[in-house]
């Protein structure tokens, strides 16, 4: 199962000047279209005197990716698409990359504009770095206290993360695990508890 994807390690900002025009590139971590629109609006409000706010975003892993790009008034194909091509070329997702332009009085031509936007986007993405992240899910496990330590060890071995633990007559544990390891986790739990433990998926709020 492909549950691993590449995204930016940190949000970053880079600036450049081309024949008097100032270009400001910024990256933002996002997980939804609403995130992208909110961060874009933040840039527009902060850089309200700028001439253009061109951008591209990509959301989701694998075949479920969504994307969008915009020239924001620049000549068609000179800004949004070059920014998107930088993102796509690096194979990263779950990010918004905005390049803000303050016009300096000298027209750059379509080729010059495309290079300026592409170079600024590339420099910003380089500063952001990259890291692998995983698609995860969460399950709730109920078991007797005597198996607690052994179950913690198994969870750690499979790369899971305990997000919540509650102790009463037994133990209730919420465990976050990457999708490709769910089956192995459930099988390990059944074997450990001899089928007497209880497990259920935890629904996201």
N, C-alpha and C positions, 0 to 999 in steps of 0.2 A: 504494500500500500504506500502510495506517495504522500507522506504527511509532512514532508520537509520543504521549506521554501527559504529563499534568500531575501533579506530586507536590509534597511539601513541600520547601522549600529548606533547612530546618534543623529540628532537634528543639527544642521550646519548652515552657515551663511558665507557667501563669497561675493566679492565685488570686483568689477573691472570697468575700465573706461576705453571706449573706442571712438576716436574722432570727436571727442566732446560729450558723447552720450554716456551716461552712467548706467551700468547694468548690475542689479543686485539679485543674486540667486539664493534661494532658501529651500531647504528640505524639511518636511514634516512627516512624522509617523502617523498613519491613519489606518482605520479598520473598516470604515464605511464611507459611503458617499456623503452622509451628513457631516462626518469628520472633515472631509475634504472641503466642503462648502464653508464650514465654520472657520477653518484655518485660512482659507482664501479671503474670506471677509475680514479677518483680523489684519491681514497684510494690506488689503485695500484701505482700511480705515487708518492704519498707521502710516502708510505711504500715500496719503490722499492726494498729494501734489504731483504724483508720478504720471507719466504719459500713458503707460501701458502696464498691465499685470498679466503677462502671458504664462501659461501653465500647462502641466500634464500630470495626471494621476493614474495610478494603477492599483487595483485592490483585488485580493484573493489569490489563491494558489492554483496552479495547474490549469485545467480546462474551465475552471469557474471564474476566471479573471474578468474583471470589468476595467475599462479604461476610458479616459476622455482627455482631449487636449484643446487648447484655444489660443488663437492669435490675438485676441482682444484688440482688434482694430488695426493690427499690423497687416501688411500685404499677405494674402492667403499663402499658407505653406512656409512662411519665413520664421515662425516663432514656435507655435504650439507643437507642430510635428517634429522639428529638430529637437525640442526638449524631450518629447516622448521617445524619439529614437535613441537618445542617450540612456533613458531608463530601460527601454526594452533591450538595448544592446548589452547591458550589464546583467540582465536577468533578475532584476530586483522587483519586488512588489510591496504592497501596503505602504505606499508613500505618495506624497504630493510634492512636486517640484515647481516652484514659482520663480519666474525671472521678471523682476520689475525694471522698467526702463524709464529713465529721465532723459528726455530728448535734449541733445546738446546743440542743436541748430544746424547740423550737417547731416544730410541724408546719406545713408550707407548703401543704398541699393539692395535688391533682393538677396544677392549672394552675400553681401557684407552683413546684412541682418541675420541671415541664417547661421553664418559662422559665429557671430557675436552671441546669439542665443544658445547655440550648441556648445560653444567654448565655456560660457558661464555655467550652463547646466552641468557640463562635465567636471568643471573645477569644484562645484558645490557638492556633487555626488562623491567625488574623491575624498573631500573633507569629511563626509558623512560616514565613510567606511561601510563595511558590509558584515552581516552575521547570519547564521542559520537559525531559524525558528521552526517550531513544530505545531501542527494542528493537534489540539488535545481535547479530551473529554473527561468527565468526572463521574466516579462511581462511589456509592456509599456502602460500606461493609460493616456488618455486625458479627462479632465473634466473642468467644469466651476470653477472659482476661489472661488466662494461662498461655494463650497463643500469641499474645500481643507482640512480644519481642521478636519472635520468629517471623511474624507477618511484616513488621517494620523492616526487617532485614531483606525479605523478598521484594518488598516495594522498592527499596533503595537499589537493589540489584537490577531491577527492570527499568530504572530511571524514572520511577513515579515520584510524586510529591504529595505528602499529606497536607491537606489544606485546613483540616479541622479534626479534632479528636474529642470525644465525650466519654466519660467513664461513669458507669452506674453498676448494675449487676454484671454487665459485660462491657464491651468496648464498641463504640461506633466511630468509624473513621471515614472521612471523605478523602478520596485520592484522585489527583489529576494525573493523567497518563497520556502519552502520545497514541494516536489512533492505531498505529501499526503494532502496538504492544498490548492492546486491550485483551485480545483472545488469550494471550499467554498469562496475563494478570489474572483473569477470571479462572483459568484452568488451575493456576497455582493456588488460588484461594479455595477452590473446591477440594483439591488434594489435601491441603493443609488442615481444613476443617472436617474432612471426611464427609463433605456434602451437608454438614449441619449448620454452616454459617449462612447468613442472609446477605444478599447483594441486590442493589437497585441503582439505576442511573440517576444522577442528580441533574435535575432540570435547571437550565439557566434562567435567571430572573429576567 
